[in-house]
C-alpha cells in the first residue's frame, strides 16, 4: 500500500526505492504556502471560507466586499490553516484533469515523499487519494 513518507536531511537517511518526491520544486508541489496564504471568512459566495486573493491585508483585519447586486458583506482575513492549505490544493488539482490523469499514471502504488510531518495535513495525502482511486464497481 502506498504511503506518505517524511523526507529527511538526517545523515544516512535514504528515500525508499521507487518513492517519488512531491514537494515544492517538483511537478506535484503545493503552491499554497503556510503563512503566505490567506482566507476570508465567510467566503463571498456564502461558503464557510475561501482564499483571499488580494495582497496587503493583515491577518485579523476585517474588510467589506461589495457584491455585483450592490449588497455589502463583511469578512475576516486570516492566515490559512494547514487543513485549508491542503483543501486549496485539492480544489486546484481537481480542476486539472490532465494532472489528475498524470498522477494516476505516475504515482499509483508509489510512496510519496514530502517535508510535512506525518501528523500534519499534507497535499501528498491528496495525491495518494487521487493516484490510487478505484471507482466503485
N, C-alpha and C positions, 0 to 999 in steps of 0.2 A: 504494500500500500504506500503510495506516495505521501511524503510528509514535508513540512516546512522545517528547515534547519537554520539555526542562527549562525551566520558567518562570524568567524573569529580571527583575531590577529595574534593569537597565542602561539608561542614558539612550538613548533612541531605539529600544530593542527593542520590537517588536510581535509579538503572537501571530499565527501564520498564520491566515488567514481560514478559518473553519469549525472550527478546533480547539476542543476542549472542556476546560475546567479540571476536573480530577477530584480535586484535593487537599482538605485539610480545609476545612470550611465549605461544601463542595458536597455534593450528594446522594451522590456516589461516594467521599467521603473515607474514609481508613483510620482507624478508631477506635483501632487498636493503635498505640501511640506508642513509638518507640525510647527507651529509658532509663526508661520508665514502665510497661513490660510485662515481666512475669517468666514464666519457665518452670520447671517442676520436671523433674528428670532422675533416674531414668527416670519416665515417666508412671505414675500409679497403675493404669492399665489395661494395663500391660505394654508400652506404646509407648515409643519412644526418648525422647520428651519430650511434655509437654503444658503448656497455660497454667496458671500458678499464679494462682488467682483470689483468694486471700486477701491482704490488705494487711498490712504490718507486718513482713514477712520481709526481712532484709537479703540482698543478693546474696552468694552464697558460704556462706550458712547451710544447715545440714542439718536436716531435720525428719522425724519419724516420722509415718506415716499408718496409721491403724487401719482395715482393710477390714471390710466387713459380716460376713465369716466369722470375724472375730477375729484374723486374721493381721496382722502389722505389717511394713511395709517402710519403708526409709529413702530419702530423696530430697534432692537438692541443688537449691537455689533459685539461679537465675542470671538476670541481665538477658537478655532475648530478643535474639538476633542479628537483623540486617536480614533475613536469609533466613527466620527464624522469624516475624518480624512479617508478612512477605508471605504466608507459608503460613497463618498465623492468619486473615488477611483472606480468602484463598482458601477455607478451610474454612467461614468465616462466610457469605460471599456465595453459595457453592454450596448453602447451606441456605435461601436466599431466592429461590424460583422466580420470584416477581413481579419482583424486582430484576434477576435474570438476564435475564428477558424484556425488561425495560425497557432494559437495557444493549444487547441485540441490536437493539432498535428505534432507540435514540437515539445509540448510539456506533459502530455498524457503519460501517466505512470512514472514520472521522474520526480525525484526530490527537488525542492526549490530552496535556494539559499537567499537569505536577506539578513540585514543587520538588526532587524527588530527583535527585542527579547521575546522568547516563546510565550510568555504570559501576557503579552500585549497584543492588541489588534494589529494586523498586518495585511497589506494588499496581496501578499503571497497566498494568503488563505483564499482570497477571491479567485486568484489564478488556479489554485488547486481545484476549487469547485468547478470552474469553467472547463479546465483541461480534462477533468475526469468525470464530467457529467455523462450520465447514462439515461437516455429518455425512458419513461415508463413503457412497459410492454403490454 
